[in-house]
Amino acid sequence: MFKVIERLLGDKIATEKISLTGSERFRGKINGSCPENLREECAKVCPVGAFKVTADAQGYAVDYKKCLFCGKCVEKAMGNLQHSSDEALPVITEDAAEVTAEVIKQKLGRSLHVRHLDAGSCNACDFEMGAMSNPIYDLHRYGVHVDASPRHADLLMVTGVVTRNLEQALKMSYEAMPEPRLVMACGACAAGGETYGASYAIVGAADKVVPVDIYIPGCPPRPSAMIAGLLAAADMLAERM
């Protein structure tokens, strides 16, 4: 019996520290300088228009809210650009710092409550979001919980490009939340809105419908990036209370 217990404890799943650095194969932020003769070609192959040509020495700027991290611009740059292993950090509209569960509790006096709304995603972001609650990422250790009703939520987490069918649901969910409230656009579809192009069925990015406070880049974002954004959201919320 004791051997069984010892083995169970020995085989337990280790919860990871939140890291914003991926493996060697991870496609993170783009580094390097783009030669002048390749800049237009790099911009042309970007499927969502995230790669923009600039006149500075680097020669380009990437809108990480739209970027799919597909690597087409890196391939076209012929070795002059590289994906780093660093996460494209959540694009936050206000200064925010990472806070721990103790700080969340100290500032809010309770946990941070999140309402998730799938506005029309392919479910890739939703699968990664589900992984935040497993023992490896263990979102609950930070005092963050997902709620079933927007009336109990501090933050609305939107995944997917906003479709015409879900536009009203997004508006109603936002209006049902108590003040102060925050909105997080999670993933390239919700943050950038360019993934599926223009269509009669698509409204676009979440900020076309409701005010967005935090953008999480990625297609889909890693769970660690989502958690970093949620922790920053707790800090922003505490300042507004």
C-alpha positions as CSV (number, residue, x, y, z in Angstrom):
1,M,0.0,0.0,0.0
2,F,2.8,2.4,0.9
3,K,4.6,1.5,-2.2
4,V,1.5,2.4,-4.3
5,I,1.2,5.8,-2.5
6,E,5.0,6.4,-2.9
7,R,4.8,5.7,-6.6
8,L,1.7,8.0,-7.1
9,L,3.5,10.8,-5.3
10,G,6.7,10.1,-7.3
11,D,4.8,10.2,-10.6
12,K,2.8,13.4,-9.8
13,I,2.4,15.9,-12.6
14,A,4.8,18.9,-12.0
15,T,3.2,22.3,-12.3
16,E,5.4,24.5,-14.5
17,K,6.5,28.0,-13.8
18,I,5.0,30.5,-16.2
19,S,7.6,31.1,-18.9
20,L,7.4,33.4,-21.9
21,T,10.2,31.6,-23.7
22,G,9.4,28.6,-25.9
23,S,11.5,25.7,-27.2
24,E,14.0,26.0,-30.1
25,R,11.2,25.2,-32.6
26,F,8.8,27.8,-31.1
27,R,8.0,30.7,-33.5
28,G,8.1,33.8,-31.3
29,K,8.9,37.4,-32.0
30,I,10.8,38.2,-35.3
31,N,14.3,39.4,-35.1
32,G,16.8,40.7,-37.6
33,S,17.0,43.4,-40.3
34,C,15.2,43.0,-43.6
35,P,17.2,44.0,-46.7
36,E,15.7,46.8,-48.7
37,N,15.2,44.7,-51.8
38,L,13.2,42.0,-49.9
39,R,10.9,44.2,-47.8
40,E,8.1,44.5,-50.3
41,E,8.2,40.8,-51.0
42,C,8.0,40.0,-47.3
43,A,5.0,42.3,-46.9
44,K,3.3,40.8,-49.9
45,V,3.5,37.2,-48.6
46,C,2.0,38.0,-45.2
47,P,-1.6,36.6,-45.3
48,V,-3.0,39.0,-42.8
49,G,-1.1,42.3,-43.5
50,A,0.8,42.2,-40.2
51,F,4.2,42.8,-41.9
52,K,4.7,46.5,-42.7
53,V,7.6,48.1,-44.5
54,T,9.2,51.0,-42.6
55,A,12.0,53.4,-43.5
56,D,14.2,52.8,-40.5
57,A,17.3,50.6,-40.3
58,Q,15.3,47.5,-39.4
59,G,13.1,48.0,-42.4
60,Y,9.9,46.5,-41.1
61,A,7.3,46.5,-38.2
62,V,5.1,43.6,-37.2
63,D,1.6,44.0,-35.9
64,Y,1.6,41.1,-33.5
65,K,-2.2,41.5,-32.9
66,K,-2.7,40.2,-36.4
67,C,0.4,38.0,-36.9
68,L,-0.2,34.3,-37.3
69,F,3.5,33.4,-36.8
70,C,3.2,31.4,-40.1
71,G,6.9,32.2,-41.0
72,K,6.2,33.2,-44.6
73,C,8.0,36.6,-44.1
74,V,11.0,34.8,-42.5
75,E,11.3,32.4,-45.4
76,K,11.1,35.2,-47.9
77,A,13.8,37.2,-46.1
78,M,16.3,34.4,-47.0
79,G,18.0,34.2,-43.6
80,N,17.9,37.8,-42.7
81,L,15.0,37.4,-40.3
82,Q,14.5,34.8,-37.6
83,H,11.8,33.8,-35.2
84,S,13.1,34.1,-31.6
85,S,12.0,31.7,-28.9
86,D,10.6,34.7,-27.0
87,E,6.8,35.1,-26.7
88,A,5.3,38.1,-28.4
89,L,4.3,39.5,-25.0
90,P,0.6,40.4,-24.5
91,V,-0.1,43.8,-25.9
92,I,-1.5,45.7,-23.0
93,T,-3.1,49.1,-23.4
94,E,-2.0,50.2,-20.0
95,D,1.1,49.7,-17.9
96,A,0.7,46.5,-16.0
97,A,3.0,44.2,-14.1
98,E,2.8,40.5,-13.3
99,V,1.1,39.9,-9.9
100,T,0.9,36.8,-7.8
101,A,-2.2,35.2,-6.2
102,E,-1.3,37.0,-2.9
103,V,-1.2,40.4,-4.7
104,I,-4.5,39.7,-6.5
105,K,-6.1,38.9,-3.2
106,Q,-4.6,41.9,-1.5
107,K,-5.7,44.3,-4.2
108,L,-9.1,42.8,-5.1
109,G,-9.9,41.1,-1.8
110,R,-11.0,38.1,-3.8
111,S,-10.2,36.1,-6.9
112,L,-10.3,37.4,-10.5
113,H,-13.4,36.0,-12.2
114,V,-13.3,35.5,-16.0
115,R,-16.1,34.9,-18.5
116,H,-15.1,33.2,-21.8
117,L,-16.9,34.0,-25.0
118,D,-16.2,32.1,-28.2
119,A,-17.2,34.8,-30.8
120,G,-16.6,32.4,-33.8
121,S,-13.2,30.7,-33.3
122,C,-11.8,27.5,-34.9
123,N,-11.5,26.3,-31.3
124,A,-7.6,26.3,-31.3
125,C,-7.6,29.1,-28.7
126,D,-10.3,27.4,-26.7
127,F,-8.2,24.2,-26.5
128,E,-5.2,26.1,-25.3
129,M,-7.4,28.0,-22.9
130,G,-8.7,24.7,-21.5
131,A,-5.0,23.7,-20.9
132,M,-4.6,26.6,-18.5
133,S,-6.7,24.7,-15.9
134,N,-4.7,21.4,-16.1
135,P,-2.2,20.5,-13.4
136,I,0.8,21.6,-15.6
137,Y,-0.3,25.2,-15.9
138,D,-2.6,25.3,-12.9
139,L,-4.3,28.6,-13.5
140,H,-6.2,28.4,-10.1
141,R,-2.9,28.8,-8.1
142,Y,-3.1,32.5,-9.1
143,G,-6.6,33.0,-7.9
144,V,-8.2,33.2,-11.3
145,H,-11.5,31.4,-12.0
146,V,-13.7,31.0,-15.0
147,D,-17.4,31.9,-14.5
148,A,-20.5,30.7,-16.2
149,S,-22.2,34.1,-16.2
150,P,-21.0,37.5,-17.3
151,R,-22.9,39.0,-14.3
152,H,-20.3,37.5,-12.0
153,A,-17.2,38.3,-14.1
154,D,-14.5,40.9,-13.9
155,L,-13.0,40.2,-17.3
156,L,-14.5,39.0,-20.6
157,M,-12.1,36.8,-22.5
158,V,-12.9,36.7,-26.3
159,T,-11.6,34.1,-28.7
160,G,-12.2,33.9,-32.4
161,V,-13.0,36.5,-35.0
162,V,-16.4,38.1,-34.2
163,T,-19.1,36.7,-36.5
164,R,-22.4,38.4,-37.4
165,N,-24.3,35.7,-35.4
166,L,-22.2,36.3,-32.2
167,E,-21.9,40.1,-32.4
168,Q,-25.1,40.6,-30.4
169,A,-24.0,38.0,-27.8
170,L,-20.7,39.8,-27.4
171,K,-22.4,43.1,-26.8
172,M,-24.9,41.7,-24.4
173,S,-22.2,39.8,-22.4
174,Y,-20.2,43.0,-22.1
175,E,-23.2,45.1,-21.0
176,A,-24.2,42.4,-18.4
177,M,-20.8,42.7,-16.6
178,P,-20.6,44.9,-13.6
179,E,-18.2,47.9,-13.5
180,P,-15.2,48.0,-13.5
181,R,-14.9,45.5,-16.3
182,L,-12.1,44.5,-18.7
183,V,-12.0,42.8,-22.1
184,M,-9.2,40.5,-23.3
185,A,-8.9,39.7,-27.0
186,C,-7.2,36.3,-27.1
187,G,-5.5,35.2,-30.3
188,A,-4.9,36.6,-33.8
189,C,-8.6,36.4,-34.8
190,A,-10.0,38.3,-31.8
191,A,-7.1,40.7,-31.6
192,G,-6.4,41.4,-35.3
193,G,-9.5,40.2,-37.0
194,E,-7.7,39.6,-40.4
195,T,-7.4,35.8,-40.3
196,Y,-10.5,35.1,-42.4
197,G,-10.5,38.3,-44.4
198,A,-13.7,40.2,-45.2
199,S,-17.0,38.4,-45.5
200,Y,-20.7,39.1,-45.1
201,A,-20.6,36.7,-42.1
202,I,-17.6,38.4,-40.3
203,V,-17.5,41.6,-38.3
204,G,-13.8,41.5,-37.5
205,A,-11.7,42.0,-34.4
206,A,-13.3,42.2,-31.0
207,D,-12.5,45.9,-30.6
208,K,-14.9,46.7,-33.4
209,V,-17.7,45.7,-31.1
210,V,-16.6,46.3,-27.5
211,P,-13.6,48.2,-26.0
212,V,-10.6,45.9,-25.5
213,D,-8.0,46.4,-22.8
214,I,-5.6,43.5,-23.4
215,Y,-4.5,41.8,-26.6
216,I,-2.9,38.4,-26.6
217,P,-1.0,37.6,-29.8
218,G,-0.7,34.1,-31.3
219,C,-2.5,31.6,-33.5
220,P,-3.2,30.1,-31.0
221,P,-1.5,31.8,-28.0
222,R,0.3,29.5,-25.6
223,P,-1.4,28.9,-22.2
224,S,1.5,30.7,-20.4
225,A,0.9,33.9,-22.5
226,M,-2.8,33.8,-21.6
227,I,-2.0,33.4,-17.9
228,A,0.5,36.4,-18.1
229,G,-2.3,38.5,-19.7
230,L,-4.8,37.5,-17.0
231,L,-2.4,38.4,-14.2
232,A,-1.8,41.8,-15.8
233,A,-5.6,42.2,-16.1
234,A,-5.9,41.6,-12.3
235,D,-3.4,44.5,-11.7
236,M,-5.3,46.8,-14.1
237,L,-8.6,45.9,-12.5
238,A,-7.3,46.7,-9.0
239,E,-6.2,50.1,-10.2
240,R,-9.7,50.9,-11.4
241,M,-11.5,49.7,-8.3
